[in-house]
Amino acid sequence: MQIIPVASGKGGVGKSLLSANLAIALGKAGKKVVLADLDLGASNLHLVIGQNSPKAGIGTFLTGETKFEDIIEDTDYTNVRFIAGDSEIPGLSSLKFAQKNSLIKKFQNIDADYLILDLGAGTHLTILDMFLLSPQGIIVTAPTVTATLNGYLFLKNAVFRLMAATFKKGTKANEYLTKLRNDSASLQRLYIPKLIETIAGIDPENAEKFRNRIKKFHPRLIMNMIDEPKDADKAQKIRRSCQQYLGLEVESLGVMYRDSMQDRALSSRMPVTIYKPNAVLSQAIQRIADKILQSETVAFDIDSADGSFELAAEEANDDFSSKMSYVEDLIGTGALSVTELAEMIKQQQYELNSLKRENVLLKSKIVKAAAMGFKV
């Protein structure tokens, strides 16, 4: 079975759209497919495929209300089964270590040719561990500045998580990285190839183990929502950034043009590949499915990363100095221009000003309420 985790650095880039329609395309090709909604806390994949609101899903399995076998439902699409999430459960980061491992074992034993995991947005540890169930996971991004930055951020965090799975406690490599934890900004600015060279001098056995694993790690990139051919160049720039700064080879699965047909399909509660098979978007997804069908299945020789070892870098998206290092990486290889950086800063300034206005309004309401004798 080939596990295909589908991730994104941020929401709204078409991750669920791709997951649902890819499952249908592979099913049409005669492959047994299971599609799982792992965006817990914001589960809506059933809407994309036109399923009714599920009564059982991953949430009810984790709480012990239902057996895992009972949450795998048939769909109206050939060879495609579906596992719902649970919008009542908080995000994936809240899963306990035992829950996560139980879920992973169930996934690995599913009877299917393909298991497609529609992951939540962001870089929480459980999301990264689910993404690393396969060295061939898909990262969906878009040409916008924030989408490009967050797509690269996700891949960088995935590489650090792979280190965490390789350099176990008690090894010299682990001890060295632990010393760097107090200076996460410096750690993030290190080129990964340079960092591994240093570790090779301290712990050659584990450094070689990591090198062998990252050689197998070939995430596949899809640039979605492009409006013109030049937008596709962003994918190549992200690939160059990953090569230079992460020592990571990223493969391109193709591009998907922005298509208004998707909105019509969604309002009709039908996947776009069913609603309009000849649409530009449908044809792009079919080409992606064909590439996956022709690709060889590769597996990692690792279990999920040890939950007891958490590098500060793994939550680097919450650290401003670390995030700035991603910006430096992207500027260095041309993936992010100075003009785009200025646009991003303007957008962030606009958001900050909006929040300030909201705070002033809220304070005004609180003062008025207090003056009228209301409890606040």
N, C-alpha and C positions, 0 to 999 in steps of 0.2 A: 504493500500500500504506500502511496505517495501522500505525505501530509503537506498541505499548501497553506501556511499561515499567511494571511493578508493583513498588512499593517499600514499605518500612516503616522507621520509625526504630528499631524493635527487633523481635526475633523473637517468634514465638508469638502473632501477632495475626491469622493466617489468610490471609497473603499467597499462599502456595502453593495453598491451598484455592480461593481466588478465581481465580487464574491458570488452574488446570486446568479448573475448571467453566465459566469464562467462555469458554475455547477451545472446549469441547464445545457450549455454547449457540450460539456464533457459527457453528460448523460445521453444526449442525442447521438454521440459517437459510440454508444454501446458500453460505456464505462459505468460501473456502480459508484455512485457519488453520495457522500454524506456532507451536508452543509450545516455548520454549527455557528450559532450566534454567541460570540464571546464578549460582546460589548455590554457586559453586565451593568445594570443601572441605567442604561440607555438603549435597551434592546428593542429594535424595530425592524429587524431583518425580515420578519414574517410579513410586514406590509409590502416590502419590495417584491416578494414572490407571491403575494396575494393570498396568504394563509390567514385564517381567522386567529384572533388573539388566543394564544396557547394557554391551556390550563396547567400544563406541566412543562418543566424545562430544567435547565442546569441549576437554577435556584432551588427548585423543589428537590432535585437530586442531592444537592449539597446539604440541605436541611434534613435529609432522610425521609422525606414524605413520599418519594417515588424511587423505584429502581431505575438504574441507568438505561436498561433495555426498553423501559416503558416511555422514555422521553424522546426516542428516535421515531419520528412520525413519517408516514408516507406523504408524498405531495402529488399534485396533478401532473407533474412532469416526469417523463420517462427516466427511470433509473436513479431518480434523485430523492433522497430522504433528508429530513430536516430535524435539527436539534435547536429548540428555542432557548433563548436566554431567560432573563427575569428582570424586568424593569424595577421590581421592588427591592432587588439586592444592590447594595452599593457597588462601586467599581471593582475591577479585578484586583486592585492593590489590597483590598480588604480580605482576600482569601487567606486562610491560614495555610501554613506549609503543608500540613497533612491533607487538607482539602485539595490543594493544587496538585500534589503528587497523585492523589486518588483519581482526580480528573484526567491527568496525563496518562495514567495506566489504562483507563477506560478508553481513551482516544486511540491509544496505540494498539488496542485489541479489537477495534471495529472491523467488521467484515465489509470492506469496500476497496475499490481501486484507488479512489481519491477521497481524502478528508480535507475539506476546505474550512479553515478557521477564520471567521471574520472577527478580528481582534478590535478592542477598544483603541481609541486614539491616545497618544502619549507614550511615555517610556517607563511606566511602573514596572517593577521587577517581575511580576507575574506575566505581564504582557511580553516582556523580553524573553522570559523562559519559554513561553508558548511559541514565540517566533523562532527560537532556537531548537524547536523540536525537529526542524528540517533545515539543512544548509541551503535550501532553495526557496526560502520564503519570498513573498512579493511585497515590495514597498510601493505604495501608490502616492504620487505627489502631483503638484500642479505648477505652472510656470510662475505663480506669484512669489514675491520675495519671502513671505512668511512660510509658505508651503515648502519652498526649496530649502530654506534654513532648517525647518523642523524635520524634513525628510532626511537631511544629512545628520542632524542631531540624533535621530533615531538609530541610524546605522552606527554612529560612533558609540552610542550607549550599548548597542548590541555587541560590539567588539569588546568593550570593557566587561560586559557580562560573560562573554566567552572566556576572558581571562579569569574571571572569578570561578568559573566552572573548572578551569584547568589548574590554577595555582592553589591547591588545597592548603588548609591550615597545617602548619608544621614544616612546610617546604621553605627553602630559602627565598624563592621567588615571592611567596606570600609575605614573608617578613619584610622584604624590600618594599613591596607595594604598600604594606601597612605603614611604613615610615613616611611614605608620600601622602598618606591620607590627610594629614594635617595641613597640607598645602595643595588642595585640590585644583587651584587655578594653575599652578605650575605643572601638575600632573596632566591636566587637559591640554596644555600647550606643547607637551612632548609629542613628537611624531611617534606613532606606534612602532614603526620599524626600528627607530632609534632606541625606544624603551626596551624592546625585545632584545636588541643587541646588548644592552647593559645587563639585562637579566641573564642572558646566555653566559656572561662571564661569571655570574654568581651561582646560577642553577641551570647548567646546560641541558640536563635531561628534560626538565619541564619546559624550558624555552623551546626545545625541539618539538615537544608534544604540542605546544600551542601553534608553532609554525605549521605543523602537519594539519591541525584542525582548521586553521584559517585558510589554508590552501583549498580545503573542501568547501569552505563557506563562500557561496556565490549567490547572494541575494539578487533578486530579479526586479528591475525597476520599470515602472510604467508611468509615463508622463500623461496625465489626464487633463482635460479641459483646455486643450490648446486651441488657439483661434487661427494661427497661421504657421507655416512650416518653420519659421525661425524660432518659435517657442520650443520646438523639439530639441534645440541646441542646449537647453538647460540640463537635459538628461546627461548629455556627454560631459558637461562641466562638472556635474555631481560625480560622475564616474571618475573623472580625473582627480577630483579632490579626495575621493576614497582611496585611490591608488597611491597618491602622494603622501597623505597624512595618516591613513589608517592601514596601509599595506593590504587593502581589501579590493578584490576584483568583483565588480558589480556588473551583472549582465543586463542588457536591455531586452524587455519583452515587447516593446513597441509603444505607440502613442495612441491616444483616444481624443478625437476632436470634441469640442463642446457641441452638444446636439439638443435642440429644443424638444426633440422627440422623446427624450428621457422624461421630461416633466409630464408630457401627455400620458406616457406609459404608467408613470407612478400614480397619477390621478385616476387612472383606470384600474389600478392595483394589478398591473401585469408587468412582468419583466420586459425590458425593451426588445430583447431578442425574440420574444414571442409576439409582442404587440406589433413590431415592425421589423421583420427579419432582414429586410434590405436597407435599413437605415445605416447611415455612415457609422454610427456608434455600434450597432449590431455587428457589422462587418469587421470592425476593429477587434471586438471581443472574440469573434470567431477565429481571427488570425492568431490571437493570443492563445486560444484554446488549442489550435493546431500545433503551435510551438511547444506547448506543454506535453501534448500527446507524443511528440517526436523526441522529447528530452529523456535522458536516462535518469532513473531515480537514484539519488545519492543519500546516504544516511550519515549522521554524526556518530562518533563512538563515545558519546558522553551522556550522562543522565542530566536531569535538570540541575541548574546551578544550586550549590549549597546555600540554603537560606540564612545560615549563620554568618556568611562572609559577605558583607555589603560594602563595597567601595563607595566613598563619597561621590566619586565620579558618576556612579550609576544614577544618581538623582541630580545630575549636573544641570538639567533644565530648570531647576529651581534656584540655581546659583548664578547670579549675574555675571561674575567674572568668568565662570566657565562658559557661559553662553556666548560671551564676547569672543572667546577663543574660537568658537565655531564660525563666527562672522569673519575673523581673521583668516581662517582656513579658506573660506569661500571667496573672499576678496583676493587671496593669494593666487588662486587658480582661475580667477575670472568668472566663477559661478555667480558672484554677487558684485555688481558694479558699484562705484561710489554714488552714482545717481540713485540706484535702487536702495542703497543704504540710507541715503537722505530721505527717500520716500518712506522707508520703514520707520525712521525716527519721527517723521512728521505724523504718521499714523498713530504711533505710540503716544506722542504728545497730545494728539486729538483725543485719544481714549482717556488719558490722564485728566485733561481739562473737562471732559464729560463727567468723569467720576467726581471731580471737585464740585461741579455745578450740582450734581445729585446730592452730594454731602451738604452743601449750603442749603439746598431746598429742604432736605430732611431735618437739618438743625432748626430751620425756620419753623417747620411744622411742630417739632418737639417743644420749642419755646412757646408757640401759640397755645398748644395743648396744655402745657404746664400752667400758663397764665389763666386759662379757663378752668383750672382745677382738675383736669383729667390726670389719671395715672398713666405714666409712660414707662 
